[in-house]
Amino acid sequence: MIRKTVKEKIVPLNSLVANPIQSEHGLGDLMASQSTALYVAWLLGQQQRRNYRHLASMSLDGRGRMAAMLLDFFRRLRRRRLISDLTYHMPIGQEHIGNYLSLTAVHVNRILKILQEERIARMERHNVTIQDLEQLVLLSGEHIPVVLPNEITDASPRDSVPSIPIMPGAPS
């Protein structure tokens, strides 16, 4: 049986169901399905991409790190069609954000105030509103052009979500 004891509290950004694998060879049995193996490989690739992006953001100043994090969460939620505008719920506090970005909670608070004063992004009661997406992208150091529709129409949800590439040249 594959088990790992987690000593820290995990706070997922959406609902989570975790079940232990009951078989001694459970992972092998799970990976025997080609579609499952492909999906797991894709998930691992996505996680690796996020890890590289997070590591690269550590060379940025505090504002750049915060911008990269807010942009990463925005893109992940947008890609899964869980949000349709520039506002999303982020159920983590400033201390957790600081741990993730290697900053103190006080510094996180200052950065959030600066981003709010510059009308780039604001976080109130765990709700993030991106006010200037292009500026947020520039702060994150990615320099990827962002194209948003002027208005969200009555088209299907897929049509109303802008295409924002994960990396330059990557399909959306």
BELHU-V416924 format. One record per pair of residues at least 12 apart in sequence whose C-alpha atoms are under 10 Angstrom apart, sorted by the first residue. I is the first residue (numbers start at 1). J is the second residue. Records with the same first field share a line. If there is no record, write none. Layout:
BEGIN
I = J, J
END
This chain:
BEGIN
1 = 20, 21, 22, 23, 24, 25, 26, 27
2 = 20, 21, 22, 23, 24, 25, 26, 27
3 = 19, 20, 21, 22
4 = 20
11 = 91, 92, 96
12 = 90, 91, 92
13 = 73, 77, 89, 90, 91, 92
14 = 77, 82, 89, 90, 91
46 = 166
49 = 166, 167
50 = 72, 166
53 = 68, 69, 72, 142, 166, 167
54 = 68, 69, 72, 100, 101
55 = 101
56 = 68, 140, 141
57 = 69, 101, 140, 141, 142
58 = 101, 102
59 = 141
60 = 139, 140, 141
61 = 139, 140
62 = 98, 101, 102, 103, 107, 108, 110, 111, 112, 139, 140
63 = 107, 108, 110, 111, 112, 114, 115, 136, 139, 140
64 = 111, 136, 137, 138, 139, 140, 141, 142
65 = 100, 101, 102, 103, 111, 139, 140, 141
66 = 97, 98, 100, 101, 103, 108, 111, 112, 115, 121, 136, 139, 140
67 = 111, 112, 115, 120, 121, 130, 133, 135, 136, 137, 138, 139, 140, 141
68 = 101, 136, 137, 138, 139, 140, 141, 142
69 = 97, 100, 101, 140
70 = 88, 90, 121, 123, 128, 129, 130, 136, 137, 140
71 = 130, 133, 136, 137, 139, 140
72 = 137, 140, 166
73 = 88, 89, 90
74 = 86, 87, 88, 89, 90, 128, 129, 130
75 = 163, 164, 165, 166
76 = 166
77 = 89
78 = 161, 162, 163, 164
79 = 158, 161, 162, 163, 164, 165, 166, 172
81 = 157, 158, 160, 161
83 = 157, 161
84 = 152, 157, 158, 160, 161, 162
85 = 129, 130, 148, 152, 160, 161, 162
86 = 121, 128, 129, 130, 131, 132, 133
87 = 121, 122, 123, 127, 128, 129, 130, 131
88 = 123, 126, 127, 128, 129, 130
89 = 123, 124, 125, 126, 127, 128, 129
90 = 123, 124, 125, 126, 127, 128
91 = 125, 126, 127, 128
92 = 125, 126, 127
93 = 105, 108, 125, 126
94 = 106, 107, 108, 109, 112, 126
95 = 107, 108, 109
96 = 108
97 = 109
109 = 123
112 = 124
115 = 130, 131, 132, 136
116 = 129, 130, 131
118 = 131, 132, 135
119 = 131, 132, 135
120 = 132, 133, 134, 135, 136, 139
121 = 133, 135, 136
133 = 145, 146, 147, 148
134 = 146, 147, 148
142 = 166, 167, 168
143 = 168
144 = 164, 165, 166, 167, 168, 169
145 = 164, 165, 168
146 = 162, 163, 164, 165
147 = 162, 163, 164
148 = 160, 161, 162, 163, 164
149 = 161, 162, 163
END
